[in-house]
Amino acid sequence: MWLDALVVVLIAFLAGFGARSGARVAGVRLIALPVAYAGGLAAAWAFGPALGREAGWSDTAGALVAGTIGVLGVQLVLSLLIRALRTDYTPPPASQALGAVFGALRGALFALPLLWLAGLAEGARLAGVQPSLPDLSGARLPALGGDVLGAGARLATDDDTAGGRFAVGFASRPAATLEALQQVVQDPRVIALQRDGGFWHDVERGAVRAALARPVTRALVRDRAFRARLAEIGAVSPEAAEDPQAFQNELVVALAEVGPRVQELRNDPALVSLLEDPEVHANVQSGNTLALLTDARFRAVLARATR
């Protein structure tokens, strides 16, 4: 597959570049990338919200701009350090060999986010979100990149909530997670529940057991394949995928939390205005949840209800 070949060429090129530079310079170049990323994350966290408020942007836009400035600033400082370390002498063989290793590792660091984006793109293509994207199903390395990033995500978080499980799954298997999410939201029974005013009325008033007693809900609880898809996206625990009673118990807790937020959404003037948009209205009527979640206006309404 051309993508695998491109990644191998990138790593080989940077390995050769590291060998010519020597271990000292190649080592600084290697640590420059993660240090710059860390600097960008720190800047986004520390200055993003304030920058967004001052510029009249969203917090997300402020964080992106602050993070970008942070990355560029750290890279500039490290570039000056690398220039100071460079000399005109030819590194000895041992330094060249270690420099090649450092260069290859740097190439892998560059390749990881590209491989993850490739996996995400393939998931979007398979799920029908962006069917015009190129077919990357023959590439092997995106799965390896996802495994590495997933292992890092599991080490970085011990959050066993639905959000934490989804984040880890999305980091390690973006294509499979997106495809499973698409299968869940396009399930006719889920679409039926989305349109069932009585179900949501029960949820809003806290009558969760009554909501779960509806025939469609009972059918979903008994469906092992549906439970497995929800576990794959992290919405429920692996135990709930195997045990219908455990699945129902987790639904009781989740719906009890969702009720007040549904009521807040229903009373949000911004949502009422948004539903007047013909495209948004069509997506709601068709149950196209993924299309709604890609709409920045809809995400902003959800963010206010879930903060």
C-alpha positions as CSV (number, residue, x, y, z in Angstrom):
1,M,0.0,0.0,0.0
2,W,1.3,3.4,-0.9
3,L,0.7,4.9,2.5
4,D,2.9,2.2,4.2
5,A,5.6,2.8,1.6
6,L,5.5,6.6,2.3
7,V,5.9,6.1,6.0
8,V,8.8,3.7,5.5
9,V,10.5,6.3,3.2
10,L,10.0,9.1,5.7
11,I,11.5,7.1,8.5
12,A,14.5,6.0,6.3
13,F,15.1,9.5,5.1
14,L,15.2,10.9,8.7
15,A,17.4,8.0,9.8
16,G,19.9,8.9,7.1
17,F,19.6,12.6,8.0
18,G,20.3,11.7,11.6
19,A,23.3,9.6,10.7
20,R,24.8,12.6,8.8
21,S,24.1,14.9,11.7
22,G,25.5,12.7,14.5
23,A,24.0,11.6,17.8
24,R,24.2,15.0,19.5
25,V,22.2,17.0,16.9
26,A,19.9,14.1,16.1
27,G,19.1,13.6,19.7
28,V,18.1,17.2,20.2
29,R,16.0,17.0,17.1
30,L,14.3,13.9,18.4
31,I,13.3,15.5,21.7
32,A,12.3,18.8,20.0
33,L,9.1,17.4,18.6
34,P,7.5,16.0,21.9
35,V,8.8,19.0,23.8
36,A,7.1,21.4,21.3
37,Y,3.9,19.4,21.5
38,A,4.0,19.6,25.3
39,G,4.7,23.3,25.1
40,G,1.7,23.8,22.7
41,L,-0.6,21.9,25.0
42,A,0.6,23.9,28.0
43,A,0.0,27.2,26.1
44,A,-3.4,26.1,25.0
45,W,-4.4,25.1,28.5
46,A,-2.9,28.2,30.2
47,F,-3.7,31.0,27.7
48,G,-6.4,29.6,25.3
49,P,-9.6,30.5,27.2
50,A,-8.3,34.0,28.0
51,L,-7.2,34.6,24.4
52,G,-10.6,33.4,23.2
53,R,-12.4,35.8,25.5
54,E,-10.2,38.8,24.5
55,A,-10.5,38.1,20.8
56,G,-14.2,37.2,20.9
57,W,-13.6,33.6,19.8
58,S,-14.7,30.3,21.3
59,D,-12.5,28.6,23.9
60,T,-11.6,26.0,21.3
61,A,-10.4,28.6,18.8
62,G,-8.4,30.4,21.5
63,A,-6.8,27.1,22.5
64,L,-5.9,26.2,18.9
65,V,-4.2,29.6,18.3
66,A,-2.4,29.6,21.7
67,G,-1.3,26.0,21.2
68,T,0.1,26.8,17.7
69,I,2.0,29.8,19.1
70,G,3.4,27.6,21.8
71,V,4.6,24.9,19.4
72,L,6.2,27.5,17.1
73,G,7.9,29.3,20.1
74,V,9.4,26.1,21.5
75,Q,10.5,25.0,18.0
76,L,12.2,28.3,17.5
77,V,14.2,28.0,20.7
78,L,15.2,24.4,20.0
79,S,16.2,25.4,16.4
80,L,18.6,28.0,17.8
81,L,20.0,25.3,20.2
82,I,20.5,22.8,17.3
83,R,22.2,25.5,15.2
84,A,24.6,26.2,18.1
85,L,25.4,22.4,18.3
86,R,26.1,21.9,14.7
87,T,29.7,21.7,13.6
88,D,31.5,21.1,10.4
89,Y,33.3,17.9,11.5
90,T,32.2,14.4,10.3
91,P,30.7,12.5,13.2
92,P,32.5,9.2,14.1
93,P,30.8,5.9,13.2
94,A,29.3,5.3,16.6
95,S,27.8,8.8,16.6
96,Q,26.4,8.2,13.1
97,A,24.8,4.9,14.1
98,L,23.2,6.4,17.2
99,G,22.1,9.4,15.1
100,A,20.4,7.1,12.6
101,V,18.5,5.5,15.5
102,F,17.4,8.9,16.8
103,G,16.4,9.9,13.3
104,A,14.3,6.8,12.8
105,L,12.5,7.5,16.1
106,R,11.9,11.0,15.0
107,G,10.4,9.7,11.8
108,A,8.1,7.5,13.8
109,L,7.0,10.4,15.9
110,F,6.2,12.4,12.7
111,A,4.4,9.3,11.3
112,L,2.1,8.5,14.3
113,P,-0.3,11.4,13.9
114,L,-0.4,10.9,10.1
115,L,-1.2,7.2,10.6
116,W,-3.9,8.0,13.1
117,L,-5.5,10.5,10.7
118,A,-5.4,7.9,8.0
119,G,-7.2,5.5,10.2
120,L,-9.8,8.2,11.0
121,A,-10.2,8.9,7.3
122,E,-10.8,5.2,6.5
123,G,-13.4,5.1,9.3
124,A,-15.2,8.1,7.9
125,R,-15.2,6.5,4.4
126,L,-16.5,3.2,5.7
127,A,-19.1,4.8,7.8
128,G,-20.4,6.9,4.9
129,V,-19.5,10.2,6.6
130,Q,-17.1,11.1,3.7
131,P,-17.5,8.3,1.1
132,S,-15.3,10.2,-1.4
133,L,-12.1,9.8,0.7
134,P,-9.5,7.4,-0.8
135,D,-9.6,3.7,0.0
136,L,-6.9,3.0,2.6
137,S,-8.1,-0.4,3.6
138,G,-4.9,-2.0,2.3
139,A,-2.6,-0.1,4.6
140,R,-1.2,-2.0,7.6
141,L,0.7,0.7,9.5
142,P,-2.4,2.8,10.6
143,A,-3.4,-0.1,12.9
144,L,0.1,-0.2,14.4
145,G,0.0,3.6,14.9
146,G,-3.4,3.3,16.6
147,D,-2.1,0.6,18.9
148,V,0.8,2.8,20.0
149,L,-1.4,5.8,20.5
150,G,-4.0,3.7,22.3
151,A,-1.4,2.3,24.7
152,G,-0.3,5.9,25.4
153,A,-3.9,7.0,26.0
154,R,-4.5,4.1,28.4
155,L,-1.3,5.0,30.4
156,A,-2.3,8.7,30.5
157,T,-5.8,8.2,31.9
158,D,-7.5,6.0,34.4
159,D,-10.9,7.4,33.6
160,D,-13.3,4.5,33.4
161,T,-16.3,6.7,32.4
162,A,-18.0,6.5,29.0
163,G,-16.0,9.6,27.9
164,G,-12.7,8.1,29.0
165,R,-13.4,4.7,27.4
166,F,-14.5,6.5,24.1
167,A,-11.3,8.6,24.1
168,V,-9.0,5.5,24.5
169,G,-11.0,3.6,21.9
170,F,-11.0,6.5,19.5
171,A,-7.2,7.0,19.9
172,S,-6.4,3.3,19.3
173,R,-9.1,2.3,16.8
174,P,-10.5,5.5,15.1
175,A,-11.9,3.6,12.1
176,A,-13.5,0.8,14.1
177,T,-14.9,3.2,16.7
178,L,-16.4,5.5,14.1
179,E,-17.9,2.6,12.2
180,A,-19.4,1.2,15.4
181,L,-20.8,4.7,16.3
182,Q,-22.4,4.9,12.8
183,Q,-24.0,1.5,13.2
184,V,-25.4,2.5,16.6
185,V,-26.9,5.9,15.5
186,Q,-28.3,4.4,12.3
187,D,-30.0,1.4,14.0
188,P,-33.7,1.8,13.2
189,R,-34.6,1.1,16.9
190,V,-32.3,4.0,18.0
191,I,-33.9,6.3,15.5
192,A,-37.3,5.2,16.7
193,L,-36.3,6.1,20.3
194,Q,-35.0,9.5,19.1
195,R,-38.5,10.2,17.7
196,D,-40.4,8.7,20.7
197,G,-41.7,11.7,22.6
198,G,-43.1,9.5,25.3
199,F,-39.7,7.9,26.0
200,W,-38.0,11.3,26.3
201,H,-40.9,12.6,28.5
202,D,-40.3,9.7,30.9
203,V,-36.5,10.5,30.9
204,E,-37.1,14.2,31.5
205,R,-39.4,13.5,34.5
206,G,-37.0,11.0,36.0
207,A,-39.2,7.9,35.2
208,V,-36.2,6.0,33.9
209,R,-37.7,2.5,34.7
210,A,-40.8,3.5,32.7
211,A,-38.6,4.5,29.8
212,L,-36.7,1.2,29.9
213,A,-40.0,-0.7,30.0
214,R,-40.9,0.4,26.4
215,P,-40.8,-2.5,23.9
216,V,-38.0,-0.9,21.7
217,T,-35.8,-0.3,24.7
218,R,-36.3,-3.8,26.0
219,A,-35.4,-5.2,22.6
220,L,-32.1,-3.1,22.6
221,V,-31.3,-4.4,26.1
222,R,-31.7,-8.0,25.0
223,D,-29.7,-7.6,21.8
224,R,-26.1,-8.7,22.5
225,A,-24.7,-7.4,19.2
226,F,-26.1,-3.9,20.0
227,R,-24.6,-4.0,23.5
228,A,-21.3,-5.1,22.0
229,R,-21.3,-2.1,19.6
230,L,-22.0,0.3,22.5
231,A,-19.1,-1.3,24.4
232,E,-16.9,-0.9,21.4
233,I,-17.4,2.9,21.4
234,G,-17.0,3.0,25.2
235,A,-20.7,4.0,26.0
236,V,-21.0,1.0,28.3
237,S,-18.5,-1.2,30.1
238,P,-17.3,-4.6,28.7
239,E,-19.3,-6.3,31.5
240,A,-22.5,-4.6,30.3
241,A,-21.9,-6.0,26.8
242,E,-22.1,-9.5,28.2
243,D,-24.8,-9.1,30.8
244,P,-28.2,-7.6,30.0
245,Q,-28.9,-6.8,33.6
246,A,-25.6,-4.9,34.0
247,F,-26.3,-3.1,30.7
248,Q,-29.7,-2.0,32.0
249,N,-28.2,-0.9,35.3
250,E,-25.8,1.3,33.5
251,L,-28.6,2.7,31.3
252,V,-30.5,3.6,34.5
253,V,-27.6,5.7,35.8
254,A,-26.9,7.3,32.4
255,L,-30.5,8.3,31.7
256,A,-31.0,9.7,35.2
257,E,-28.1,12.1,34.4
258,V,-29.4,12.8,30.9
259,G,-32.9,13.8,31.9
260,P,-32.1,17.3,33.3
261,R,-29.8,18.0,30.3
262,V,-32.6,17.0,27.8
263,Q,-34.9,19.5,29.6
264,E,-32.2,22.2,29.4
265,L,-31.7,21.5,25.7
266,R,-35.4,21.6,25.0
267,N,-35.6,25.1,26.6
268,D,-32.5,26.4,24.8
269,P,-33.5,29.3,22.4
270,A,-30.4,28.6,20.4
271,L,-31.6,25.0,19.7
272,V,-35.1,26.2,18.7
273,S,-33.5,28.7,16.2
274,L,-31.1,26.0,15.0
275,L,-34.0,23.5,14.3
276,E,-35.4,26.1,11.9
277,D,-32.5,25.5,9.6
278,P,-33.8,23.1,6.8
279,E,-30.6,21.1,6.7
280,V,-30.5,20.6,10.5
281,H,-34.2,19.8,10.6
282,A,-33.7,17.1,7.8
283,N,-30.8,15.6,9.8
284,V,-33.0,15.4,12.9
285,Q,-35.9,13.8,11.1
286,S,-33.6,11.3,9.4
287,G,-31.8,10.4,12.6
288,N,-28.4,11.4,11.0
289,T,-26.7,12.0,14.4
290,L,-23.1,12.1,12.9
291,A,-24.1,14.9,10.6
292,L,-25.5,16.8,13.6
293,L,-22.3,16.3,15.6
294,T,-20.2,17.7,12.8
295,D,-22.2,20.9,12.9
296,A,-20.3,23.5,15.1
297,R,-23.6,25.2,16.0
298,F,-25.1,22.0,17.3
299,R,-22.0,21.1,19.2
300,A,-22.0,24.5,20.9
301,V,-25.6,23.9,22.1
302,L,-24.6,20.5,23.4
303,A,-21.6,21.9,25.2
304,R,-23.7,24.4,27.1
305,A,-26.1,21.6,28.2
306,T,-23.3,19.2,29.3
307,R,-20.9,21.6,31.0
